[in-house]
Amino acid sequence: MGILDGKRILVTGVLTDASIAFHVAKVAQQEGATVVLTGYGRMSLVQRIAKRLPEPPPVIELDVADPDHLASLAGRVSEHVDGLDGVLHAIAFAPQDALGGNFLNTSWDDVATAVQVSAYSLKALAMATLPLMRDGGSIVGLDFDASVAWPGYDWMGVAKAGLESCARYLARDLGSEKVRVNLVSAGPLRTMAAKSIPGFEKFEGVWGDRAPLGWDITDPGPAAKACVALLSDWFPATSGEIVHVDGGAHAIGG
């Protein structure tokens, strides 16, 4: 028996097999979960990537900025499972003008997009799936250290700070529903999302030099395992937490 035996898990944000979300889905299945994926935009690619999992799961389309998609999500998920025990929020996006050192010149429209998709969507996804978590559950989001300003990260960094605050308020308000809300703050990984960040290579050396356990920027496995652990029943009294999976780099000064 795995730690997710019998659990029903919704995993968002799978685009390639290098993504943390893909590896969460893979480990979740290995630990006994029934998984449903969501994708957006390049749905044929998501369908193809889903077939690389141990058991190809159903894939449904979800644009977290589309009220109709959110309103119909519970019904569409219910076509495949009779409820949910956990949800992975692996969704983030910022227009190029909101990244790469353009912080002082970014328009509100681009900032609003970054904040809506990368932070507000955690609340939107939580409320869209809450009717399916009738016996409580766990929501886990993917974070990146928002306690400092990073080169080129700009308004995505602001959005991640909003995500962290959003998770705390959701933990407060969903506790009565027996729903836990936590974040996993991973070190930098060479994913599709990372490739969209100008100057990402400047991040890579920091963790290699600072992390006492070391850090492999090509291995999403440790972050995925942390997410699966938080989705399980092994953290029954943990909510509003940020779990760092970065080789310990966050605790070490420069």
Secondary structure, 3 states (H helix, E strand, C coil): CCCCCCCEEEECCCCCCCCHHHHHHHHHHHCCCEEEEEECCCHHHHHHHHCCCCCCCCEEECCCCCHHHHHHHHHHHCCCCCCCCEEEECCCCCCHHHCCCCHHHCCHHHHHHHHHHHHHHHHHHHHHHHHHCCCCEEEEEEECCCCCCCCCCHHHHHHHHHHHHHHHHHHHHHHHHCEEEEEEEECCCCCHHHHCCCCCHHHHHHHHHHCCCCCCCCCCHHHHHHHHHHHCCCCCCCCCCEEEECCCHHHCCC
